[in-house]
Amino acid sequence: MINKVVSGAEEAIKDISDGATLMLGGFGLCGIPENCINALVNKQVKNLICISNNAGVDDFGIGLMLKQRQVKKMISSYVGENAEFERQLLSGELEVDLIPQGTLATRCLAAGYGMPAIFTPAGVGTEVAEGKEIRNFGGKDYLMEYAFDADFAIVKAWKGDTAGNLIFRSTSRNFNPVMAMAGKITIAEVEELVEAGELDPDYIHTPGIYVHRIFQGKDYEKRIEQRTVRKVQ
């Protein structure tokens, strides 16, 4: 077996260069690849195209990359928590594709399955459909959307093994598994790294065949975007 284990985020992202297209897993701030994002910030790569459900917040996640003007284009479905993102969008500094969330996930899935495109009813009759092919199936119009073509998929899992098998927890399963399938090179950071054979096969969400590099991360903050607590009566 080819050794997939690397020493840390710096080694994992070493060949990500200016102009690369990246998928970044997570949902909000849940399950984002914190170590790899910080390594990309330190490396100062530029003109990146980032495919992610969201754009982080001003001082965390992809928001750190936006602050340093590392991102040329964001392809996302939700961007409501990032003031710097909003500023760059309105000033024309940042290219943005806002995509319905289900379409975003399915375009990732299509890439992982080797499908060139999908047909979806989401967006038909709206600005999303402008300039795109529409076909009618069973009397209903569907919009054609291409599968994503990402150089790298960067994901974060709860636990993984040295063969690259991954287990995700709770909300982090929303985008991490489909992105892990879809990158030309998939990089996984995990909270706990164990030897091959130690994970129960019935609980593995992403098989190691999709993962090219894996390492055990550290110092996870696991922030909450909007913490809401119940008032004591």
C-alpha positions in Angstrom: 0.0 0.0 0.0 1.3 3.5 -0.8 1.9 5.5 2.3 -0.8 8.1 2.6 0.1 9.5 6.0 1.8 12.9 6.1 3.3 14.8 9.0 0.9 17.7 9.0 -1.0 20.4 7.2 2.0 22.0 5.7 3.2 18.8 4.0 -0.4 17.9 3.0 -0.9 21.2 1.0 2.6 21.6 -0.2 1.8 21.3 -3.9 -1.3 23.6 -3.8 -0.2 26.6 -6.0 -1.6 29.9 -7.2 -4.8 29.5 -9.3 -5.8 26.1 -7.9 -9.5 25.1 -7.5 -10.2 23.8 -4.0 -13.2 22.1 -2.4 -13.3 22.8 1.3 -15.6 20.6 3.4 -17.7 21.6 6.4 -21.1 23.1 7.1 -21.0 26.6 8.5 -18.0 26.3 10.9 -18.8 22.7 11.7 -16.3 20.1 10.3 -14.1 22.6 8.5 -10.4 21.7 7.8 -9.0 24.2 10.2 -5.4 23.1 10.0 -5.2 23.1 6.2 -6.9 26.5 6.0 -4.4 27.9 8.4 -1.5 26.3 6.4 -2.9 27.9 3.2 -3.0 31.3 4.9 0.6 30.9 6.0 1.6 29.8 2.5 -0.1 32.8 1.0 -1.2 31.1 -2.2 -3.3 33.4 -4.4 -6.1 33.5 -7.0 -7.8 30.4 -5.6 -11.2 29.2 -6.6 -12.9 27.9 -3.5 -15.9 25.6 -3.6 -17.5 25.5 -0.1 -21.0 25.5 1.4 -20.1 28.8 3.1 -17.3 31.4 3.3 -16.4 31.2 7.0 -16.6 34.2 9.2 -14.3 37.3 9.2 -11.6 35.9 11.5 -12.0 32.1 11.1 -12.2 29.5 8.3 -12.2 30.7 4.7 -12.7 34.2 6.1 -9.0 34.2 6.9 -8.1 33.5 3.3 -10.6 36.2 2.1 -9.0 38.7 4.5 -5.6 38.1 2.8 -7.1 38.4 -0.7 -6.1 34.8 -1.5 -9.5 33.9 -3.0 -10.3 34.9 -6.6 -13.7 33.3 -6.8 -16.1 31.7 -4.2 -18.6 29.1 -5.3 -21.0 28.7 -2.3 -24.6 28.4 -1.2 -24.5 30.5 2.0 -22.4 33.5 2.8 -24.3 35.4 5.4 -21.9 35.5 8.3 -18.9 37.2 6.6 -18.7 41.0 6.4 -15.5 41.0 4.5 -17.0 38.6 1.9 -19.9 41.0 1.5 -17.6 44.0 1.1 -15.4 42.3 -1.6 -18.5 41.1 -3.4 -20.2 44.5 -3.5 -16.9 46.2 -4.5 -16.3 43.8 -7.4 -13.1 42.5 -5.9 -14.4 38.9 -5.6 -16.2 36.7 -8.2 -19.1 34.8 -6.7 -21.3 32.0 -7.8 -24.2 31.5 -5.4 -25.7 28.1 -5.9 -28.7 26.4 -4.4 -27.4 24.1 -1.6 -28.8 20.9 -3.0 -27.3 21.7 -6.4 -23.9 22.4 -4.8 -23.9 19.0 -3.1 -25.1 17.1 -6.1 -22.5 18.7 -8.4 -19.9 17.5 -5.9 -21.5 14.0 -5.9 -21.5 13.9 -9.7 -17.8 14.7 -9.8 -17.2 11.8 -7.4 -19.3 9.4 -9.5 -17.6 10.4 -12.7 -20.8 12.0 -14.1 -20.2 15.1 -16.4 -23.4 16.9 -15.5 -26.7 16.7 -13.6 -30.3 17.9 -14.3 -32.1 19.7 -11.5 -35.4 21.7 -11.3 -33.8 24.1 -8.8 -33.1 27.5 -10.5 -35.4 27.0 -13.5 -37.0 30.4 -14.4 -34.6 32.4 -12.3 -31.3 34.2 -12.9 -29.5 31.0 -12.0 -30.6 29.5 -15.3 -29.4 32.4 -17.5 -27.2 31.0 -20.4 -27.6 27.4 -19.3 -29.2 24.5 -21.1 -32.7 23.4 -20.1 -34.3 20.1 -21.0 -37.8 18.9 -20.5 -38.4 15.5 -18.8 -41.9 14.2 -18.3 -43.4 17.6 -18.9 -41.1 19.4 -16.4 -38.1 21.6 -17.1 -34.7 20.8 -15.7 -31.6 22.9 -15.6 -28.3 21.3 -16.7 -25.4 21.9 -14.3 -21.8 20.6 -14.8 -20.0 18.5 -12.2 -17.3 20.4 -10.4 -13.7 20.0 -11.5 -11.5 20.5 -8.5 -7.8 20.1 -8.2 -8.0 19.4 -4.5 -10.6 18.4 -2.0 -9.7 19.3 1.6 -11.9 17.6 4.2 -12.0 17.2 8.0 -13.1 13.9 9.7 -13.5 12.9 13.3 -11.5 9.7 12.9 -9.4 8.1 10.2 -6.9 5.3 9.7 -3.6 5.1 7.9 -5.3 3.6 4.8 -7.4 6.8 4.5 -10.7 5.5 5.6 -12.8 8.2 7.3 -15.6 8.6 9.8 -17.4 11.9 10.1 -19.6 13.1 13.0 -23.1 14.7 12.8 -23.3 17.9 10.8 -19.8 17.6 9.3 -21.3 14.8 7.1 -23.2 17.3 5.1 -20.5 18.2 2.6 -17.3 16.4 3.7 -18.1 12.9 2.3 -19.2 14.1 -1.1 -16.3 16.4 -1.5 -13.9 13.7 -0.4 -15.0 11.7 -3.4 -14.7 14.5 -5.9 -11.2 16.0 -5.8 -8.4 15.0 -8.1 -6.3 14.9 -4.9 -8.1 14.5 -1.6 -6.5 15.7 1.6 -8.0 14.6 5.0 -7.2 16.0 8.4 -8.6 14.0 11.3 -9.0 14.4 15.1 -7.8 10.9 15.7 -5.6 8.7 13.4 -5.5 5.0 14.0 -3.8 2.0 12.3 -5.5 0.3 9.4 -8.0 -2.3 10.5 -8.9 -0.5 13.8 -12.1 1.1 12.4 -15.3 -0.9 12.2 -16.0 -1.2 8.5 -19.7 -0.7 9.1 -19.1 2.9 10.4 -16.8 4.1 7.6 -18.3 6.9 5.6 -15.6 7.5 3.1 -13.4 4.5 2.0 -9.7 5.1 1.7 -9.6 4.6 -2.1 -10.7 8.3 -2.4 -8.1 9.7 0.0 -4.6 10.6 -1.1 -3.2 12.2 2.0 -4.1 12.0 5.7 -2.8 13.5 8.9 -3.8 14.0 12.5 -4.7 17.6 13.1 -4.4 19.6 16.3 -5.7 22.6 18.3 -9.2 22.5 16.9 -11.3 25.5 17.9 -14.6 24.1 16.6 -16.3 27.5 16.8 -20.1 28.1 16.7 -21.3 30.8 14.3 -24.4 31.9 16.3 -24.5 30.4 19.8 -28.0 30.4 21.2 -28.8 29.3 24.7 -32.1 29.0 26.5 -32.8 31.6 29.1 -33.2 30.3 32.7 -36.7 31.0 33.9 
